[in-house]
């Protein structure tokens, strides 16, 4: 089933679960085996983000010219993954929201392995609060509540998706990510 399909390891999870940290931990130094997916977005870069590494920042006009395998809109900004950025000879790995994940799971050209990066609510909240010197607490609470709604079907097992779990609460990031990294390197 996997032959001749583009392989995508799709990390997803609630805010503060550590999806980006896991992506960096798993893909760092593995360019021969993995292709780290960088999404396009029309939103401006944050102070700690590097264009081309965290996102490909672009205009709305340019955004509309791409052939996206997955795209979504959030707070008036667009996000998307261009099919041309995927590699057939490597395992593609990236972070996706649920909208994008469902789009990819419906795409018959893709072999998608969904990985739910999970951490307990208290740890997720603390990570988000400690991420910046002056966090936007209202925004953190809004995202927390939005996640509760978005992930309701997954928690109640009503969603038609059967992810693997990457538990990323306590413990070292290296240890938490090691089994998935080993799995990908042996694909």
C-alpha positions as CSV (number, residue, x, y, z in Angstrom):
1,X,0.0,0.0,0.0
2,X,2.9,2.3,0.7
3,X,4.8,1.7,-2.6
4,X,4.9,4.6,-5.0
5,X,3.1,6.8,-2.6
6,X,4.6,10.0,-1.0
7,X,5.2,9.1,2.7
8,X,4.2,11.7,5.2
9,X,4.7,11.5,9.0
10,X,2.1,14.0,10.2
11,X,2.7,15.3,13.7
12,X,-0.4,16.9,15.2
13,X,-1.7,17.8,18.7
14,X,-3.0,20.5,20.9
15,X,-1.2,23.8,21.5
16,X,1.8,23.4,23.8
17,X,2.2,19.6,23.3
18,X,5.6,20.2,21.8
19,X,5.0,19.3,18.1
20,X,7.6,21.7,16.7
21,X,10.2,20.6,19.3
22,X,9.6,16.9,18.3
23,X,9.8,17.7,14.6
24,X,13.2,19.4,15.2
25,X,14.4,16.6,17.5
26,X,13.5,13.8,15.0
27,X,14.5,15.5,11.7
28,X,17.8,17.2,12.8
29,X,20.7,15.9,10.8
30,X,18.6,13.3,9.0
31,X,18.4,15.1,5.6
32,X,19.3,11.9,3.7
33,X,16.4,10.0,5.1
34,X,13.8,12.7,6.0
35,X,12.4,15.8,4.4
36,X,11.2,18.3,6.9
37,X,8.1,20.0,5.5
38,X,8.0,23.8,5.6
39,X,4.5,25.3,5.2
40,X,3.6,28.4,3.3
41,X,1.8,31.2,5.3
42,X,0.5,34.6,4.6
43,X,0.9,35.8,8.2
44,X,3.9,37.9,9.1
45,X,6.9,36.2,10.9
46,X,7.1,36.2,14.7
47,X,10.3,37.6,16.2
48,X,11.7,34.2,16.9
49,X,10.9,32.7,13.5
50,X,13.3,32.2,10.5
51,X,11.9,32.6,7.0
52,X,12.4,29.4,5.0
53,X,13.0,27.3,8.1
54,X,9.9,27.8,10.3
55,X,7.6,28.9,7.4
56,X,7.8,30.2,3.9
57,X,6.3,33.6,4.3
58,X,4.4,34.8,1.3
59,X,1.7,37.2,0.0
60,X,-1.9,36.2,-0.6
61,X,-1.5,36.5,-4.4
62,X,1.5,34.2,-4.4
63,X,-0.2,31.8,-2.0
64,X,-3.1,31.2,-4.5
65,X,-0.6,30.1,-7.2
66,X,0.5,26.9,-5.3
67,X,-0.6,23.3,-5.7
68,X,-1.4,22.5,-2.0
69,X,-1.9,19.0,-0.7
70,X,-3.3,20.6,2.5
71,X,-4.3,24.1,3.4
72,X,-6.2,25.9,6.1
73,X,-7.1,29.4,7.3
74,X,-6.6,30.6,10.8
75,X,-7.3,34.2,12.1
76,X,-7.5,35.4,8.5
77,X,-4.1,34.0,7.6
78,X,-3.6,31.1,5.1
79,X,-1.4,28.1,5.6
80,X,-0.5,25.4,3.1
81,X,1.9,22.6,2.1
82,X,2.9,22.7,-1.6
83,X,3.1,19.3,-3.3
84,X,6.3,20.3,-5.0
85,X,8.0,20.5,-1.6
86,X,7.5,16.8,-0.9
87,X,10.1,14.1,-1.8
88,X,9.1,10.7,-3.1
89,X,12.5,9.2,-2.1
90,X,12.4,10.3,1.6
91,X,10.0,10.3,4.5
92,X,8.4,13.7,4.6
93,X,7.7,14.9,8.1
94,X,5.9,18.0,9.4
95,X,3.4,19.5,11.8
96,X,-0.2,19.9,10.7
97,X,-3.5,21.0,12.2
98,X,-6.5,18.7,12.1
99,X,-8.0,20.3,8.9
100,X,-4.8,19.7,7.0
101,X,-4.5,16.2,8.4
102,X,-7.9,15.2,7.2
103,X,-7.2,16.6,3.7
104,X,-4.0,14.5,3.5
105,X,-5.7,11.3,4.8
106,X,-8.2,11.7,1.9
107,X,-5.4,12.1,-0.7
108,X,-4.8,8.7,-2.4
109,X,-1.3,9.7,-3.6
110,X,-0.2,10.0,0.0
111,X,0.8,7.4,2.6
112,X,0.1,9.4,5.8
113,X,1.2,8.2,9.3
114,X,-0.6,10.4,11.9
115,X,1.3,10.9,15.1
116,X,-0.6,12.5,18.0
117,X,1.9,14.4,20.1
118,X,0.3,14.5,23.5
119,X,1.1,16.2,26.8
120,X,-1.1,16.7,29.9
121,X,-3.1,19.9,30.0
122,X,-1.1,21.5,32.9
123,X,2.2,20.9,31.1
124,X,0.8,22.3,27.8
125,X,-0.4,25.5,29.5
126,X,2.9,26.0,31.4
127,X,4.8,25.6,28.1
128,X,2.7,28.2,26.4
129,X,3.0,30.6,29.3
130,X,6.8,30.2,29.5
131,X,7.4,30.4,25.8
132,X,7.5,34.2,25.8
133,X,8.4,36.9,28.3
134,X,5.0,38.6,28.0
135,X,2.6,35.9,26.8
136,X,-0.9,36.8,25.4
137,X,-2.8,34.9,28.1
138,X,-6.2,35.6,26.4
139,X,-4.8,34.0,23.2
140,X,-3.5,31.0,25.1
141,X,-6.8,30.5,26.8
142,X,-8.7,30.9,23.4
143,X,-6.4,28.3,21.8
144,X,-6.8,26.0,24.7
145,X,-10.6,26.2,24.4
146,X,-10.5,25.8,20.6
147,X,-8.4,22.7,21.0
148,X,-10.9,21.2,23.5
149,X,-13.6,21.5,20.8
150,X,-11.3,20.5,17.8
151,X,-10.0,17.4,19.6
152,X,-13.4,16.3,21.1
153,X,-14.0,13.7,18.4
154,X,-10.5,12.2,18.8
155,X,-10.8,11.9,22.6
156,X,-14.3,10.3,22.3
157,X,-12.9,8.0,19.5
158,X,-15.6,9.3,17.1
159,X,-13.0,10.5,14.6
160,X,-12.1,8.2,11.7
161,X,-8.4,8.5,12.4
162,X,-6.2,6.0,14.3
163,X,-3.0,7.8,15.3
164,X,0.1,6.6,17.0
165,X,0.9,8.4,20.2
166,X,4.0,10.3,21.1
167,X,3.8,11.1,24.8
168,X,5.7,14.3,25.4
169,X,4.8,15.4,28.9
170,X,7.4,14.5,31.5
171,X,10.9,13.3,30.5
172,X,13.5,14.4,28.1
173,X,12.5,15.3,24.6
174,X,15.3,13.1,23.2
175,X,13.9,10.0,25.0
176,X,10.3,10.9,24.1
177,X,11.1,11.1,20.4
178,X,13.6,8.3,20.1
179,X,11.1,5.4,19.2
180,X,9.4,7.4,16.4
181,X,12.8,8.5,15.1
182,X,14.0,4.9,15.0
183,X,10.8,3.8,13.3
184,X,11.2,6.5,10.6
185,X,14.9,5.7,10.0
186,X,13.9,2.0,9.5
187,X,11.0,2.7,7.1
